[in-house]
Amino acid sequence: MSPLTAMTTSIAEIFADADAEGFLHAREIGAEVGPEVDSGADEPVVLASVFKILVLTAYVRAVSAGTLDPTERTTVTARYRIGGIGTAGFSDDVQASWRDLAQNMMTMSDNAATDVLYHRLGGDAVDRVIADLGLRNTRLVGCCEDLFASVVADLGGAADDDLEELLAGTDPERLLGISALDPARTSASTPRDVTTLLNALWTDTAAPAEACAQARAIMAQQIWPHRLTSGFPNGVTLAAKTGTLPRWRNEAGVVTYPDGRRYAVAVFTRAHTLDERLPRVDASIGRAGFAAVEQLRAERS
C-alpha cells in the first residue's frame, strides 16, 4: 500500500471515529503536478457558507475593476435580518461600507452582509468566477436568502413564516429530506473544485494580484478556531472559511508553514446525527487536514 493510499484510509477512519462521512482534498499551492491527498475529493458536497469564498472573489474583482467603491456605504435593512451573527442578528437597520460588509461576511460568516453584497454584485458576477476558473462541478442556487427560502418551502411554510419556529416544530426525519442538505439540489461543489479556487486566489490567477492579496488578507481574519486550525501546531497560519448546516460541518482554506510552504485544504463532513453541537466532527476536520498536509510535506521532503 502506497503512503498516500494509506493516508486516505487513515483519514476515512478519522471521520468514522467522529460518526461522520468525510470528503477531503489537499494540495500544495502552485504545484501544478505533484502529490495530493484525495479522500472523496470528487464527491458532490453541500457548500453551506463556503460559497462565500466565491462571493469574496467576485467582490475583489469588482473593486479592482473600479465598478465598486469599497468605501461607499449601504444600508442593511430588515429584509436581510434573518437572525444569526453580525448584521443578520441586529435589531435595527445599519449602514456600512462594502468593504466592511465583505469583512463581516468572511470573518464571522454574517449572512445579511453576504446577501447585500451578493445582490450588489449580481449572481452573474459570482457565476463568472465559477466559469473563469473552470469549476465544473460547482453550482450556486443563489445566496443565503434563497437557501433559507428553500428550507421554508420544503417544510411547507409560507414566505413570511419564521424559520426558527418552523424548524422547532419539524420532525427530524422530514428535515433530513430538505433540498438544502442535498448536494444535488442546493449550492454544491467538490473538495477538488474548492482547492482549485483557493489555489487561484493564492497564485493571483483568480483576479489581479492586488485583488487576490486583499481576499487572502480578509480570509486570514476568520474568527473560528474550532475546525481546521484546531489540528495544526502553533506557528502554522490559516486563512479559511467555515460552512455549517444541519449535518454538514465544513471548512476550506490555506495553511502556511513557517518554512513558507502553503497548502490548500478543503474538508467537508456529513454527520450521522442532527445534533446542533458536534465537537467530535469539528475536531475531525482539523485532525484530517493536518494528517493530509503532513503527508504532502513528507512526499516532498
Helices and strands as residue ranges (DSSP letters): H 3-17, E 20-28, E 36-39, E 45-46, G 48-51, H 52-65, E 73-76, G 78-80, G 86-89, E 94-97, H 98-107, H 111-121, H 123-132, H 144-154, H 163-168, H 172-175, G 179-181, E 188-189, H 191-202, H 209-219, G 228-231, E 237-245, E 248-256, E 262-271, H 279-299
